[in-house]
Amino acid sequence: MNAGEIRVDGVSRRFRVHAREARTLKDLFVHRGRTHATDVWALHDVSVDVERGQAVGLIGRNGSGKTTLLRLIAGIIKPTAGQVRTEGRVGSLLELGAGFHLDFTGRENVFLNGAIQGLRRADIRERFDEIVAFAELEHAIDRPVRTYSSGMTMRLGFAIAAFLDADILLLDEVFAVGDEAFQRKCFGRIFAFKQAGGTIVFVSHDATAVERLCERSVFLDVGRVAFDGATREAVNRYRRTLADDANPAERGAGLREWGSGEATIVSAALVGQEGSDRLQFLSGEPFALRVSLAAPDGVPPPRLQLELRDDAGTLVAGHAVDLRSLGWARGNGRLDVRFEMGELPLADGSFHLRLGLTDESGEHVYHWLDDALQFVVYPGDDVRGVVRFEGRWMLEENSARR
């Protein structure tokens, strides 16, 4: 094998789960023979080969075995059956900040983590300034890590791992946290590693991130390889497994799009009163939503669902329309619809519009976009809060007679 290559041959991994964990010596004697262990197989006969310089995505539902496979490749755990081989130095970003000593300063933790990763002290000293600058922690590097926010800890963890002289980089949901600017910087660093010939294995529920980074992906389903090939096809198969789940648990880990694909949302745009596409509005002004939909022959008229949420994810408003009422015929092919509002009832803030196409019952998802559109509303007059409070004051008749 050459440096940067990975060989996973017929690997299975079993975890033994006990119904009641024995926490004390008394528990061991009192419950002896009464607790039964259950075998949980996280992986079944998985084989994956990764060549030097490839970027391979691992996708699948929660519990499909993605992180288990990544930990096997990293050497953190051993397979129950089969063999895992890697050649060269392996850098792991499986849990940013793991292994930090909270009472040590950021500086001390850089040297500690570098030593754990196999770097000599001289090598760490040579990279130290780059690590601190990348993490943007020059002002706090000599403070104890227990005083850091979670974001600061995450940035330092990524910076240490990203500046290792590795042949293989293992990434597990590293873009699920952090602000957008830092995520872009992380992506830039990882792309530079890829262009230099490094090997990448990337686990993420964010299909867009996987498609940007990986030409090839492995779709794991209940611990087995369901597909190994082009990322676009792997992502499509993954999304179809979510079609009957209106609120997948994977949302919290970065999932933004899913569905069976029988009908799709082609495009969406917000339009101002002048007729042009906009993402900024003044409270109370007229606006419209345009959506283009497509479906092949044989799909019954679906329902178009809208959810409006604020930056915190709180539901501000919801709406649904049966597209049969707008002229969707079976096998229509393509339909452009428009939703108009005379006065925008929002007062102030940044908002996210989610769009979904479902069957008539709403239980089967054809296509769902969690962040179809993001727009900003600026306050007008003396309005405050999220919702524009419209109405008309008048004098009560009884009060006028007094």
Stockholm file with secondary structure:
# STOCKHOLM 1.0

chainA/1-402         MNAGEIRVDGVSRRFRVHAREARTLKDLFVHRGRTHATDVWALHDVSVDVERGQAVGLIGRNGSGKTTLLRLIAGIIKPTAGQVRTEGRVGSLLELGAGFHLDFTGRENVFLNGAIQGLRRADIRERFDEIVAFAELEHAIDRPVRTYSSGMTMRLGFAIAAFLDADILLLDEVFAVGDEAFQRKCFGRIFAFKQAGGTIVFVSHDATAVERLCERSVFLDVGRVAFDGATREAVNRYRRTLADDANPAERGAGLREWGSGEATIVSAALVGQEGSDRLQFLSGEPFALRVSLAAPDGVPPPRLQLELRDDAGTLVAGHAVDLRSLGWARGNGRLDVRFEMGELPLADGSFHLRLGLTDESGEHVYHWLDDALQFVVYPGDDVRGVVRFEGRWMLEENSARR
#=GR chainA/1-402 SS CCTTCEEEEEEEEEEEEESSCCCSHHHHHHTTTTCCEEEEEEEEEEEEEECTTCEEEEECSTTSSHHHHHHHHHTSSCCSEEEEEECSCEEEESSTTTTCCTTSBHHHHHHHHHHHTTCCHHHHHHHHHHHHHHHTCTTTTTSBGGGSCHHHHHHHHHHHHHTSCCSEEEEESTTSSSCHHHHHHHHHHHHHHHHTTCEEEEECSCHHHHHHHCSEEEEEETTEEEEEEEHHHHHHHHHHTTTTCSSCGGGGGTCCEECCSSSEEEEEEEEETTSSBCSEEETTCCEEEEEEEEECTTCCCCEEEEEEEETTCCEEEEEEEEGGGGTCCTTCEEEEEEEEESSCCBCSEEEEEEEEEECTTSCSEEEEEEEEEEEEEECCTTCCSSBCCCCCCCCCHHHHHC
#=GC SS_cons         CCTTCEEEEEEEEEEEEESSCCCSHHHHHHTTTTCCEEEEEEEEEEEEEECTTCEEEEECSTTSSHHHHHHHHHTSSCCSEEEEEECSCEEEESSTTTTCCTTSBHHHHHHHHHHHTTCCHHHHHHHHHHHHHHHTCTTTTTSBGGGSCHHHHHHHHHHHHHTSCCSEEEEESTTSSSCHHHHHHHHHHHHHHHHTTCEEEEECSCHHHHHHHCSEEEEEETTEEEEEEEHHHHHHHHHHTTTTCSSCGGGGGTCCEECCSSSEEEEEEEEETTSSBCSEEETTCCEEEEEEEEECTTCCCCEEEEEEEETTCCEEEEEEEEGGGGTCCTTCEEEEEEEEESSCCBCSEEEEEEEEEECTTSCSEEEEEEEEEEEEEECCTTCCSSBCCCCCCCCCHHHHHC
//
